[in-house]
Amino acid sequence: MWYTKIKQIRESKGLTQQEVSDRTGLDVTHYSHIENGYYKSLKDEYRTKLAQAFGMTTSEFSTLIYSDEPIPKQTLPELIEELKTILGNRSLLNYLLLA
């Protein structure tokens, strides 16, 4: 179902429901209801807000949530970029030794 895909996207982005709520301006309880399938459909306004919160176009987001394809996990290049951001100028070895 489309609502389980939204949860999978959120989790693949490493976000909490509160973080998505903050990014979209939706109340966290309302967002939780969306994720848990309390509604028959997703309003266009919410689809746009969620797409932006997840760093996607509305078209990309809609294609993902209404597709039968599984939600991709974070890709290796995305993980590497995230690690670079976390580490800054430190090498991984230095980071592990100082942690």
C-alpha positions in Angstrom: 0.0 0.0 0.0 1.1 3.6 -0.6 1.3 4.5 3.1 3.7 1.7 3.9 5.9 3.0 1.1 6.0 6.4 2.7 7.2 4.8 5.9 9.9 2.9 4.0 11.1 6.1 2.3 11.3 7.9 5.6 13.3 5.0 7.1 15.6 4.8 4.1 16.3 8.5 4.6 17.1 7.9 8.3 14.4 10.3 9.4 12.0 10.1 12.4 8.3 10.9 12.1 9.0 14.1 14.1 11.6 15.2 11.6 9.3 14.6 8.7 6.6 16.5 10.6 9.0 19.4 11.2 10.0 19.5 7.5 6.4 19.4 6.2 4.6 21.5 8.8 2.2 18.6 9.4 1.3 17.7 13.0 3.3 14.5 14.0 0.0 12.7 14.9 -1.4 13.5 11.5 1.8 12.4 9.8 1.6 9.1 11.8 -1.9 8.6 10.6 -0.8 9.0 7.0 2.0 6.5 7.5 -0.4 4.0 9.2 -3.1 4.1 6.5 -5.8 5.9 8.4 -6.8 7.7 5.1 -8.0 6.3 1.8 -5.8 8.6 -0.3 -3.1 11.2 0.0 -4.0 14.8 -0.8 -2.0 16.5 -3.5 -0.9 19.1 -1.0 0.6 16.5 1.3 2.2 14.6 -1.5 4.0 17.7 -2.5 5.1 18.5 1.1 6.3 15.0 1.6 8.2 14.9 -1.6 10.0 18.1 -0.7 10.8 16.7 2.8 12.3 13.6 1.2 14.3 15.6 -1.3 12.3 14.5 -4.3 10.1 15.9 -7.0 6.4 15.2 -6.5 6.5 13.1 -9.6 9.4 10.9 -8.3 7.6 10.6 -4.9 4.3 9.6 -6.5 6.0 7.0 -8.7 7.7 5.4 -5.7 4.7 5.2 -3.4 2.3 4.0 -6.1 4.7 1.5 -7.7 5.0 -2.2 -6.9 8.8 -1.8 -6.8 10.5 -2.0 -3.4 11.9 1.3 -2.0 15.6 1.4 -2.6 17.8 1.5 0.5 20.4 4.3 0.7 23.0 3.8 -2.1 26.7 3.4 -1.5 27.5 6.9 -2.9 24.9 8.4 -0.6 26.5 6.6 2.4 30.0 7.8 1.4 28.8 11.4 1.1 27.1 11.1 4.5 30.3 9.7 6.0 32.4 12.5 4.5 30.0 15.1 6.1 30.3 13.4 9.5 34.0 13.0 9.3 34.9 16.4 7.9 38.6 16.5 7.3 39.4 13.6 9.5 40.2 10.2 8.0 38.1 7.2 8.9 41.0 5.7 10.8 41.5 8.8 12.9 37.8 9.0 13.5 37.7 5.4 14.8 40.8 5.8 16.9 39.5 9.0 18.5 35.9 7.8 19.0 
